Amino acid sequence: MGAAYLSGNGPPLISSLEKLIGTPRDGALLRYSLGVEYLKAGDRPRAIERLREALERDPDYSAAWKLLGRALAESDKPAEALEAWKRGIEAAQRKGDRQAEKEMTVFARRLERSAAK
């Protein structure tokens, strides 16, 4: 990460999206998109923060749960990652999002097996 990124003048897409916070376009999708971009940029803490904000706005946003679990797992927070995926599986089941449910089930099982070793 360069100094421009750390000073808040990061990648143009992140800067553009951040400007939308607090506007009528603010919502779960915006916060999720920021989480995606922060994770791509390697800023896991900000990604986690934005993904949690997305989930406050839409607790059934299964893609946000899936990515939050990944960001937490990559941040060496396996218990939090597992909890995110379990909650994501429940959200996916409520929405009928079978693919997300299957993916998070696989991720959770891998994490549980890894923790058991």
HELIX and SHEET records of a PDB file:
HELIX    1   1 ALA A    3  LEU A    6  1                                   4    
HELIX    2   2 PRO A   12  GLU A   18  1                                   7    
HELIX    3   3 ALA A   28  LYS A   40  1                                  13    
HELIX    4   4 ARG A   44  ARG A   57  1                                  14    
HELIX    5   5 SER A   62  GLU A   74  1                                  13    
HELIX    6   6 PRO A   78  LYS A   95  1                                  18    
HELIX    7   7 ARG A   98  ALA A  116  1                                  19    
END                                                                             
